[in-house]
Amino acid sequence: MSAAFDVRYTAQLARLNLSEDEVAKFQAQLTQVLEYVEKLKRVDVSGVEPTAHATEVFNVFRADETRPWFTPEEALANAPRHANQLFIVPKVIE
């Protein structure tokens, strides 16, 4: 399978109409990318541990503690419309 075919096929899947100049340009770029991938395949990575991120990723969580908050009456105090301890909002239908 040639790079030109790959470019035309991918463009067709993406519903792109490419000119012959664009096909040639992208074909050259695709060829360069594939050559680089082949070059990367030759690199010895046997001593490298697989990772998903280049740096350590961790979450910082605060302690899950209860604290004073609004009562339902305080939360609804400034609501333009409310009923049965619920906010009344307009329907959004598209």
N, C-alpha and C positions, 0 to 999 in steps of 0.2 A: 504494500500500500504506500503510495507516494505522499509527500507532504502537501502537494497541490490538491490531491484528492481529499485529504484530511481537512484542509482549509475550506474547500468548496462544500464538503459535507457538513462541517460545523457551521458554516455560514447559512446553509440551508436549514439546519435545525433551529438556528437563531432567527430565521426569517430575515436574513440580511442579503441585500443585493450588492455584491461586490463586483467592482470592475476588474478587468484582467490585470491592471496595474496593482490594485489592492491585493489580489490573489497572489501575485508574484512577491509583493512586499511581505505579506504575512507568511508566505511559504518560506522565505529566507529567515524570518524571525523564528518560525516554528522549528526549522532545521537547526538553528543555533541553540534553541532551548533543548531540543532532543540530544544534541551533541554534548551539551553541558550535563544533562542527566546521565548520559553514558559515562562521562568523566567522573561524576560523583559516585557512580556505582563501583568504581575501581578503588575508592578510598577505603582504607582499613579502619573499620569502626568496631572491631572486636572488643576493645577495652573500654568502650564508651557506654555508659549506662543509658538506657532509653529514658527520655523525659518528654513531658508534654509542654513544659515551659522552660525558658532559658534561665529564669531565676525562680527561687523558691516562692511558692504561692501558699498563703495561709490566710485564714479569716481571723479578724479580731472581733470577738463577741463581748458584749458587756454582760454583766451578771443579770439574769432574768429575775428582777425583784419587783414586787408590787410597790406602787407609790400612789400618792393622792392624784386624782384626776377629776374630770368633770362629772358631775351627776347628770343624769338624763335631762333634768330641767335646765341646768346651766348650758348644756350643749345645744338645746333647742331654743334658748332664750332669744337669740337674734335671727332665728330662721323665719323667713317671710311666711311660710306655711308649714304647719305640722299637725299631726293627729296621731293619737295612740302611741306617743313617744317615738314617732317616726318622722323623718323629713318628707315633705310632699314636694315632688319635683315634676316638671312637665315631661310628657312622653317624648322620646326621641325616636322617630321612625323615618327611615330613609326609603 
